Amino acid sequence: MRLLAEPHTTTSLARALHVSNATASSHAAALRSAGMATTTRTGRSVTHQRTALGTLVAGA
């Protein structure tokens, strides 16, 4: 959650967390459905960033 203080692509999240792109995407989807992250698609790139609720939960 702390990584999402700044926008990250699915690939950059996967690399930072040492998981597969599919796992990073799945976790981002769970955060999005909980209202803690947003996702924006630009062409083939998908960018994730936390919401105000995500910031509150992260304690940042």
Backbone hydrogen bonds, N-H to C=O, Kabsch-Sander energy under -0.5 kcal/mol:
donor,donor_aa,acceptor,acceptor_aa,energy
4,L,1,M,-0.7
5,A,2,R,-1.6
6,E,3,L,-1.3
8,H,48,H,-2.2
10,T,46,V,-1.3
13,L,9,T,-2.2
14,A,10,T,-2.5
15,R,11,T,-2.4
16,A,12,S,-2.3
17,L,13,L,-2.2
18,H,14,A,-0.9
18,H,15,R,-0.6
19,V,14,A,-2.2
24,A,20,S,-2.4
25,S,21,N,-2.7
26,S,22,A,-2.3
27,H,23,T,-2.4
28,A,24,A,-2.4
29,A,25,S,-2.2
30,A,26,S,-1.9
31,L,27,H,-2.4
32,R,28,A,-2.5
33,S,29,A,-2.5
34,A,30,A,-1.3
35,G,32,R,-1.4
36,M,31,L,-2.8
37,A,31,L,-0.8
38,T,49,Q,-3.3
40,T,47,T,-2.8
42,T,45,S,-3.0
45,S,42,T,-2.0
47,T,40,T,-3.1
48,H,8,H,-3.4
49,Q,38,T,-1.9
50,R,4,L,-2.6
51,T,36,M,-1.4
55,T,51,T,-2.2
56,L,52,A,-2.3
57,V,53,L,-2.5
58,A,54,G,-2.3
59,G,55,T,-0.9
59,G,56,L,-0.6
60,A,55,T,-1.7
